[in-house]
Amino acid sequence: MSENSVLALYKKCCSMPLGKRFFSWYGARKAPYFSTISPQIASLEPNRCELLIVKRKRVENHIGTMHVIAIANGLEMAMGFMAEASIPKHLRWIPKGMTLQYPAKADSNIRCSASVPANAWVPGDLPVKVEAVNAAGVTVVSGIINLWISEKPAKK
């Protein structure tokens, strides 16, 4: 079985200077709203993705912490990259919903992650665990993004 094209591109970019930055920029351009948080992919492997959002004025709320919608954006991007790097070629995915809890203030850079077990890729509902932690390792947002996994239609 050939390597997943998203993982192959990530590995190729990582072998070059500033490759992770280029991959992150390129990936965010595929869904332009992701560019609003200037995400940096920290790691990408089958069934797991982690990215960093730097705390800066444009992602802050009125009390000077990172806005939860910016964090939700990062969690959705981490989930999307994880899904694209993991899903078998005969399947496809679409998000169905997101449930998040905000147990702490996001007062620093935030690391967003998304993960599923390796055997999760079967048709039906797939709950993807997402988590955002601050620089001290404290969880600031946690939750589930629900995906619908289905077979790709036969090509005509």
Secondary structure, 3 states (H helix, E strand, C coil): CCCCHHHHHHHHHHCCCCHHHHHHHHHHHHCHHHHHHCCEEEEEECCEEEEEECCCHHHECCCCCECHHHHHHHHHHHHHHHHHHHCCCCEEEEEEEEEEECCCCCCCCEEEEEECCHHHCCCEEEEEEEEEECCCCCEEEEEEEEEEEEECCCCC
